[in-house]
Amino acid sequence: MKLKYSFLLLFIACSEVRTSEQALDLTISPKLEIKMGESGNASHLDFVSSTLNDSSFLILNKFSRSIDTVKLSGNSGKISIGSPIPFEGPNGIEIINYFQEYNDEIAFVDNNTIYLPGLGEVDRLKINSFNSSQFEGLLSIANVNSQNKVISLLNEKDKTGYFFLLNVLSRNLKLSVLDFNKKEIDLLDFEVSEKLDDHIILNQGKNAAITNPYYPNLILKEDKLIVSYPFVNQIQIYFIKTGETVSISPETNLYKVEKDLPQPILSEISFKEYSKISGDWQDDVLFGPIMEVGTNYFRFIRGELEVEGGLIYMELFNNQFEKISEVNLSAIQQDLGMYYIPIGNRIFVKAKSQSNEDILNYYMISLD
């Protein structure tokens, strides 16, 4: 039997749990499972994935190097193994950071190349071969290092793609549109959060530099781009047709609205010292990417790991990005993790505990 919660979200379980008085009807399924053994995939891995339709989503199988389909039906699911992705040849894909359905096939993206399906062979678009009068230097597509490696950045109709591009030398980060036909890059009139520079933890060595996963999350939805950040609650909506940006910082009673600022690194330090500074930053509050469910938008937030192992919260917005509700999900089901993906009007959530790598445990959340 499913557990249904229709109430004012007022939790009094313990002093650690903050409260919210915003109403929300919420249904969480019991723990469900999908057998993964035959696919060779493993339940404990972070999935590179993509939405497909109202009952299925796609995941990258790193073992067989295929795009597998996770099909959900009722309270069960199964995985269908896809065809292997060639590494070399006319349809070869060298590296896979993300993928997305494109013209009923699959497009792939890595830091330097966009692989578009074509007639007979893959069209490899090297971003550093594109023309740009605004952006010089060696460019790279900023790779969001979150547990939700999901993109929706390619516009099939206009044959364009929207990305945060990083100048590898100067580390300037710019929101850009790539025209696949003209092979041109245009910068958009968009200012990243003023808080971004404060959260960069950069350790510049003699031969290489390492940094923390501070890059913004980005999704394309019709005529707008939705930008959010892993370190702060700020959301920016960029309207493609007008070039206007609306910025919101939703109020909350449940969690911190920003990570603590990291300790500044003024000179080269050891990897161990860097790992401690970066690790403390990553263990602080974490804001997941914005996604669409039904006619609304939502995201998960993980609280500080020092507080009960990181409580999981959810924010819900209408299509005008007015906040409808927020809820402490961990007060209802402690086993919810930070991997989530919308499936129609429901949300697939990977269980925090995965005791068997051949069985994927998950929950389904329905919003009534």
N, C-alpha and C positions, 0 to 999 in steps of 0.2 A: 504494500500500500504506500502511495506517495505521501510525503509530509507536506501539508499546506499551511501557509502562514498568511493570514489576512488580519492585520492589526496595525496599531500605531507602534512604530519601532522604538519601544522604550525598554531597554534591557537593564536589569537591576542585579544581574548575576554576581558581579563583584565590582570593587572599586576601580579595577583596571579598565573596565569597559565603559567608554563614554556613551552618551545618549543622543538620539535623534528623535524628533517628534513628527517626521514626515511619513505619511501613509504610503504603503506599498503592498500589493498583493503578490505573493511570491510562492512558487511551488518548486520544491527540490526533490528530485527522485531519490530512491535508495541508491547505494553504490551499485553500479553496473559494470560489466566487463566485456572486453572483446579479446578473442584469442589472436595473438600475434605470432605465435611460434612458426607457422608455415611461411610467413612472409619474410622471416629473418630479421625483422625490425625488433626493437627493444623498447619496453614501456618506460624505462627510466630516462631515455634520451629527450632532449629538447627538440621539438619537431619544427622543421621548416615546412610551412603549410600554406594552403590557399583555399578560400571558399569555392564551392562548386555550384550547389543548388540548395533547395530547402530541406534536403535529407542527406546530403553528402558533403564531404570535404576531402581535400587531397593532402597527402603528406609525402615528403621526400624519404625514400628508403635508402639510407646510406650503405646498407649491406649489399643490396642488389643493384644500387644506383638506378632506381626506377621511381616513378611517381605513382604511388598506390592510392586507391580510393577507399575511404572509410565510409561505409553506407550504414545509416542508422534507420531502424524500423521499430517503432514502439519503444520497448525497453531493452533492445538488443542491437547489436551491430556486428559487422564483419568487415574484413579487409580484403580487397581484391588487388592482386599484384599487377602492376603495370609493366609495360615493355621496358627493357633496359635502355638507358640513355647512353648513346655512344660517346666516347671521350674524344675520338679522332674522326677524320673523314668529313664529308660535306655536311653531315648533320651532327658533328661532334660538339659537345658542350664541355669546356675545359673545367670551369669552376661553377658551382651553384651556391649563390647566397640566398636568392629568392626565386620564386617562379609565380606565374599568374596565367590564367586562361586568357588566350588572345586569339580572336577569330576562330573559335572552336578548337584551337590547339593550345600548346603551351609555350609561353615565352619565358626565358631565363635571364637572370641579372646577376652579375658579379660586380666587383669594385670598379672594373674598367670597361666592361663589355655588356651590351644588351643583345641577346640572341632572340631574334624574331623568327617565327615559322614562316617559310616561304614556299614557293612552288619548286619542289624538287630538292631544295637544300636550305639550311638555316642561313639567315641573313645576319652576319656578325657586324654590329655597330660599335666600333671603338670610340669611346667618348672623346679621347684626345685627338681623334681625326676630325671631329666636328669643328666648324668655324664659330668663333665668337669674338666680337669686337669689345666685349665687356669683361671677359674673364680670361686671363692669361696664366700660363704656367701649367705644370703637370697636375691633372685633375683626377679625382677619385670619387666614386659614389659613396657617401657616408653610410656605413653599415650599422644598423641599429642592433646592438647586442642585447636583445631582450629574450625572454622565454617565448615570446609571441612573434616569431619570424614570419609575419604575414604582410604582404604588400597588396595595394590596389592603386597603382601609380600609372598604368598605361591606358591611354585613350585610343581604342581601336578605330573609332570614327575619324578622328583628326590625325591619327598616326603620330601621336606625341607621347612623351613621358615626362613626369614631374619628379624631380629628385633634389635632395640636398647634395650639392657638389662641394668638395673640399679641395682647396689648393694644398697640395701635399707639402710644399715648402713653407708657405706663410700661414697655413692652417686656417685661412679664411673660409667660412662656411656660408654658402649662398643658395637660396631657393631658386631653382632653374627649371626651364622647360626645354626639352630636346625635341626638335622637329626631325622625325626620322626620314622624311623625304628630302628635305633641303640640307640635311646634315648640319644643322645650325643649333647653337645654344643661345638662349636669351635669358638674362637674369630678370627675375620678377621683383617688383618694388615691394619688398617684404623685409622687415627687420626682425631678426631672431630675438628671443627674450633677452633683456638686458642682464638677466641673472646667469646666462650661459657661461660667460667668461669666469665668473666666480666659482663655477663648479668643475672647471677643467683641471684635472690632476695630471700634469705633464712632467715626465722625467726624461729629459733630453740627455742621452749619452753621446759618446764620441762617434759611434757608428750607427746608432738607431735611437728612436724615441718610442716610449710606450705611454699610453694614456688610458683613461677610464672610459667606460661606455656612456658618454654624455650626449650623444647625437639625438636630435629630436625624432619623434615618431611622425609619420606623414601618411595620410590617405587622401585619395582623390574620390570625391563624391559629386558626380554631375558637374556643376559649374563652380565648385568650391574645393579648396584644399583645407584639410583640418590638421593642424599642427599641435602636438602636445609634447611634453618633456618628461623624462624619467625622474627628474630631481625636484620638480615644482608642480603645483596644481594648475598652473596657467595653461589656457587653451586659446589658440589663435585660429580664426577662420578667415581665410583669404579668398575673396571673390574674384574669380578669374576674369570675368567680363569687365568689371569696373576697376580692378586693381586695389580695392579697398580691403583693409584688414580690421576685423573686430577681435578684441582681446578680452577674455573673461578669466577671473580667478574665483572659482566657486567657493562660497563659504561652507564651512563644515563644523560639526561638533564632535567628529569621531576620530580624526587623525591629524597629524602634522601636515601643514601645507607646503613644507619645503624641507629638503634634507639640510642637516647642519653643514655649514660651509667647511670644506676640507682644509686640512693643514696645508699651508702653502709650501711648495718645494722651491727653494731659492738656488739650489745647486744640485749637481748630480748626486744621487744617493744609491744605496744598494738595492737590489731587487727585493730583498726581504723587507727593507724599510718602506719601499714603495708599496709593496703588497699590503702592508699593515694600514697605511693611509688610505689606499684605494678600497681595501676590504671594509674598513669602518664606514666609508662613504656608501658603499654598495649595500651594507647591512642596515642602513637607515631606511626611512620610508621610501617606497618605490611606487611610481605611478605607471600603470600599464597603458598600452595604446588605446585610443578611442576606436570603437567599432559601432556598427549599426545593427540593431535588432528590431525587426518590425519597422515601425515608423519612428523609432527613438534611437538615441545614441547612449552608449554606456562605456564604462571602463572599470577595471578592478584596481584597487590600491592595496599594497601590502604594507602593513605597519612595520615599525622597527623590529628587527629580529630578536632584540633583547627582551621585547615584551611578548611573552607567551609564544615565542617562535615565529612571530610575525602574523598578526591577525589580518584576515582578508576582508576588505570592504568593497562595496560597489556603489558607484554613482550612476544615476539615470537622468538623461536630459531629453527634452522634446526636440523636434526637428529645427527649432529656433535656438537651440542650446540654452534654454531656460531650464534650470535644475528642477527636476520633478521630485527626486527622492535620493536618499542615501541609506545604506544598511550595513550593519556589521554581519557579514555572511558567516564568519567563524563562530558567532554566537549561536548560529543555527546548525551549521555543519562544519566541524573543525578540520575535516579532511580535504577541503577545497584548496587547490593550488592556484598558481598564477598563469597557467596555460589555459586560455579560453578562446573560443571561436564561435561566432553566431551561426546557427543552423536554422534558417527560417525565422520563426518567432521564438525560438528557444536558444539557450546558450549551452554549448558543450564545455565542460570544465574537467580538466584532468585532475584526478585525485592526487593529493600530496603524497600519500603512501602508495608505493608500487612494490609489493613484496615479491612479485614474480615477473621477470623481464619478458616472459612469453604471454602475459595477460595484462592488457591495458585496462586499468580501473578508472572509471569516470562517473560524473554526475551530469544530469540535465536540469537546468533552471528554466522555468517558465514564468513569464510575467503576465498576470491576468489584468 
